[in-house]
Amino acid sequence: MKVVVLISANTEWRAVKEVLTPVNIQNTPYGESFSKSFDSQEVTFFHAGWGKAASAGGMQFVIDCYAPDLTVNLGTCGGFEGEVELGEIILVERTFIYDIINLMGDFSSALDFYASDLDLSWLPEPYPLPVRRGILASADSDLLPEKIPQLKAQGAIAADWESASLAWVARKNNARLLILRAVSDLVSEQGGEAYDNIQLFRERARGIMRRLIAQLPDWIASVEA
């Protein structure tokens, strides 16, 4: 099985390289990549970059150039306080983009166009590790506290910058995508604990990426079973 692990944020990518060092870096039009073996399974790690544009382009590049049987996105997300716990891993089952502004047409139809339900029927249950299935909202923005009620109303429990773009491109290509995002910080309607504290995010992201990489072989083995 050909597996590509796509990493988004720069902080997350640096953490992955630290965990898996030494690595033999290759350069792509989007970012760095390298390969590692886990129990005889070779895995390509690919840095697509942060935000919707890099994620959409990077996902299509991975599909076209690597033709993976499985793409995995590992990363962090901001959780809604009271909905999720710090460090909880979310197995993403639906995504939508929430920073669309449509003043000339139907707003809900624009949201629906970029929403994606991830087909996880190929992922055997029980899952190899504890996760919570849930909905992630994405935008080219840190989560604004005043947006939380609107996002909760649409079923979201956390937010990030990239998952919706990755899922949308994967769906267009009928490609298998597994998104596992761990909650690095909590945001309430009063504010976010990591806002104006980038070091807090970086420290937690390093721990999260280390944990997700350690769990990766179990997820790959479950798909192969």
C-alpha positions in Angstrom: 0.0 0.0 0.0 1.3 3.4 -0.9 0.9 5.9 1.9 1.5 9.7 2.0 1.3 11.7 5.2 0.5 15.3 4.4 1.5 17.9 7.0 0.2 21.5 6.9 1.5 24.0 9.4 5.2 24.9 9.5 5.4 24.3 13.2 3.9 20.8 12.7 6.4 20.0 9.9 9.3 21.0 12.0 8.1 18.8 14.8 7.7 15.8 12.4 11.3 16.2 11.2 12.5 16.4 14.8 10.7 13.2 15.7 11.9 11.3 12.6 15.4 12.6 12.2 17.6 11.9 10.3 15.7 12.5 7.1 16.7 12.7 3.5 14.9 15.9 2.4 13.6 16.2 -1.2 12.2 19.4 -2.5 8.9 19.8 -4.4 7.0 22.8 -5.8 5.0 22.9 -2.6 7.5 22.0 0.1 9.9 19.4 1.5 9.3 15.7 1.5 11.0 12.6 2.7 10.3 8.9 3.2 10.5 6.6 6.3 9.8 3.0 6.9 7.5 1.7 9.6 7.5 -2.1 10.1 8.5 -2.5 6.4 5.8 0.0 5.3 7.3 2.9 3.4 5.6 6.2 4.1 6.2 9.5 2.3 5.9 12.6 4.4 5.0 15.7 2.5 4.8 19.4 3.6 2.0 21.1 1.8 2.0 24.3 3.8 -0.6 26.2 5.8 -3.9 27.6 4.6 -6.5 26.7 2.0 -4.6 27.5 -1.2 -1.5 25.5 -0.2 -3.6 22.7 1.0 -5.7 22.3 -2.1 -2.7 22.6 -4.4 -0.6 20.3 -2.3 -3.3 17.6 -2.1 -3.8 17.6 -5.8 0.0 17.4 -6.3 0.2 14.4 -4.0 -2.6 12.6 -5.8 -1.1 13.3 -9.3 2.5 12.7 -8.5 2.4 10.0 -5.8 -0.9 8.2 -6.6 -1.3 7.1 -2.9 -3.7 4.4 -1.8 -4.1 6.4 1.3 -3.4 10.0 2.3 -3.2 10.9 6.0 -3.3 14.4 7.3 -1.9 14.7 10.8 -2.1 18.0 12.7 -3.5 20.3 15.3 -6.8 22.2 15.7 -8.4 24.7 18.0 -11.2 23.1 20.0 -14.4 24.7 21.2 -14.2 25.0 25.0 -16.9 22.8 26.5 -17.2 20.6 23.4 -13.8 18.9 23.3 -10.9 18.3 25.7 -7.4 19.5 25.3 -5.3 16.8 23.5 -8.4 14.9 22.3 -7.8 13.4 18.8 -10.6 14.1 16.3 -11.2 11.7 13.4 -12.7 14.1 11.0 -15.9 13.0 9.3 -17.1 16.2 7.8 -15.6 19.6 7.0 -16.8 23.0 5.8 -15.3 26.4 5.0 -16.7 29.2 7.1 -14.9 32.3 5.8 -16.9 32.5 2.6 -18.6 35.9 2.1 -21.2 35.8 -0.6 -23.2 39.1 -1.0 -24.7 38.4 -4.4 -26.2 35.0 -4.0 -27.4 32.3 -1.6 -24.9 32.1 1.3 -25.9 28.6 2.4 -25.4 27.2 -1.1 -21.9 28.5 -1.2 -21.1 26.9 2.2 -22.6 23.6 1.0 -20.5 23.7 -2.2 -17.3 23.5 -0.2 -18.5 21.1 2.5 -17.3 17.5 2.3 -18.4 14.3 4.0 -15.4 12.0 4.3 -16.1 8.4 3.3 -14.6 6.4 6.1 -16.3 3.1 5.2 -12.9 1.7 4.3 -11.6 2.2 7.9 -12.3 -0.9 9.9 -13.9 -0.6 13.4 -13.1 -0.8 16.2 -10.4 1.9 15.6 -6.9 1.0 16.7 -6.8 4.0 19.1 -9.3 6.2 21.0 -10.6 9.0 18.8 -13.7 11.2 18.6 -15.4 11.4 15.2 -16.4 15.0 14.5 -16.9 18.0 12.2 -14.1 20.5 11.6 -14.6 24.0 10.3 -11.8 25.6 8.3 -10.8 29.2 7.3 -7.8 31.2 6.5 -8.0 32.6 10.0 -7.4 31.8 13.6 -10.8 31.0 15.2 -12.6 34.2 16.1 -14.4 33.7 19.4 -17.6 35.5 18.1 -17.8 32.8 15.3 -18.2 29.9 17.8 -22.0 30.0 18.2 -22.5 29.9 14.4 -20.0 27.1 13.9 -21.5 25.0 16.8 -24.9 25.4 15.1 -23.5 23.7 12.1 -22.2 20.8 14.2 -18.5 21.7 14.4 -16.5 21.0 17.5 -13.2 22.4 16.4 -11.6 24.5 13.7 -8.4 24.7 11.7 -7.0 26.2 8.5 -6.7 23.3 6.1 -9.0 20.2 6.6 -11.8 21.5 4.4 -9.6 22.1 1.4 -7.9 18.7 1.8 -11.2 16.9 2.0 -12.7 18.8 -0.9 -9.9 17.9 -3.3 -9.8 14.3 -2.1 -13.5 14.0 -2.7 -13.2 15.4 -6.2 -10.5 12.7 -6.9 -12.4 9.9 -5.1 -9.2 9.5 -3.0 -9.0 8.0 0.5 -8.2 10.6 3.1 -7.8 10.1 6.8 -7.6 13.3 8.9 -6.5 13.1 12.5 -6.3 16.4 14.3 -5.5 16.8 18.0 -6.8 19.7 20.0 -3.8 21.9 20.8 -5.7 24.8 22.4 -9.2 25.7 23.5 -11.2 28.7 22.4 -14.3 30.1 24.0 -16.5 33.1 23.2 -14.3 35.1 25.5 -11.0 34.3 23.8 -8.3 31.7 23.1 -5.7 30.4 25.5 -3.0 30.4 22.8 -3.8 33.8 21.3 -0.8 36.2 21.9 1.1 33.1 23.1 2.6 31.4 20.1 5.1 29.6 22.3 2.3 27.7 24.0 1.0 26.5 20.6 4.5 25.5 19.5 5.2 23.5 22.6 1.8 21.7 22.5 2.1 21.1 18.7 5.5 19.3 19.2 3.9 17.0 21.7 0.9 16.3 19.6 2.9 15.6 16.5 5.1 13.2 18.4 2.1 11.3 19.7 0.4 11.2 16.2 3.5 9.9 14.6 3.9 7.2 17.3 0.3 6.1 16.6 0.6 6.2 12.8 1.7 2.6 12.3 -1.4 1.3 14.1 -3.7 3.3 11.8 -1.8 2.0 8.7 -2.0 -1.6 9.9 -5.7 -1.3 10.6 -6.3 -0.2 7.0 -4.2 -3.0 5.6 -6.0 -5.6 7.8 
